[in-house]
Amino acid sequence: MDKNSILKIYGTDFKEMTMLLLKEMHADALIRNKCGRSGLIGIKPNLVSPSLPEMGATTHPEIIAGIIEYLKENSFSNLIMLEGSWVGDKTSDAYELCGYRELSENYGVPFIDLQNDSYTKIHCKDEEINICDTALKLDFLINVPVLKGHCQTRVTCALKNLKGLLPSFEKRRFHSMGLHRPIALLNSIIRQDLIITDNICGDPDFEDGGNPVIRNCIMASTDPVLTDAYACSLMHIDTADVPYITMSEALGTGSADILKADIKILRETSEWKDCELPYPDRVVSVSDMVEEVDSCSACYGYLIPALDMLKNEGLLSQLDEKICIGQGYRGKTGRLGIGNCTCGFDYNVKGCPPTEQEIYEQLKAFILSHSDKA
Ligand code: SF4
């Protein structure tokens, strides 16, 4: 398969669709050429949080089943699945809820919870990045991201999905480093060999899902930069507005030039055809209320849907304070803050991170108490 190829398939039998894609791209030859038949193959889904795949945040297990069956049929048996959920949730909960225990038991493929893994510091450019040891041992990496929106980086797909290969403290540190450059550096250390993108029903607004948009599409590619640039085009986002993509291109991880992409549709159905995603707008409409400095994905990812609920109840317009969130507010004072990083603020929603429900309830109480006084 050429580096500039992107294969797409539409339908509802996700396991069969995945196997067809792998066959079409001659994945067996790709793997054999890189690491023979006995190399360690890692399959990396997105299990950001315990959220069912149909809610638009996590990788459908049927895709992973298709990958495993294809690999076994082609005599590859040294396989693992590996993932570490975002800060604030347990991978083990997502593993149970999203059907990965069944996958692991039915196919005899171990699932490595990277929240419990050891890690090693890797030097890259002028930075040091801590990466889980299991990820560093892989001979071939199959990345299986969900194409979806992200409150901070706007889009998340192949490049950002590798953040799940970090220990939790490093995920937090990435946010304090501004996210984009460390993501690009991480992708220059860990090379993804094959990408199967779950574009079945990703949420175009929130990384944590909740508002899925059904597309029933799976995509296959080998260049993560091209994959993410193409994901941007599908979501009406300018690639230049997602700096980790252009930074990754500058570091030699791949090409962001989608004009040179060779996009082939393997199969459409009468119901499911190639088309763009709707414009993501819900984050933009509430994020004006927020002053964010280096917040973790989970913290910000819980705040935005909480604000969306308040907006739908007509309460958000009654709030005349900016809401502060993020590690940049540690040790500082202010009026209204989210998470333990803003514990010095007059009114603070405690937690690290606080849940969506906690934020919603406490902000609602704040708004109502202040409108009472008005
Ligand atoms: S409170 Fe601070 S450290 Fe904790 S999740 Fe939120 S931003 Fe991150």
Residues whose N, C-alpha, C, O or C-beta is under 5 A from the ligand:
A	BS01	SF4	D294 S295 C296 C299 G326 Q327 I338 G339 N340 C341 G351 C352 P353
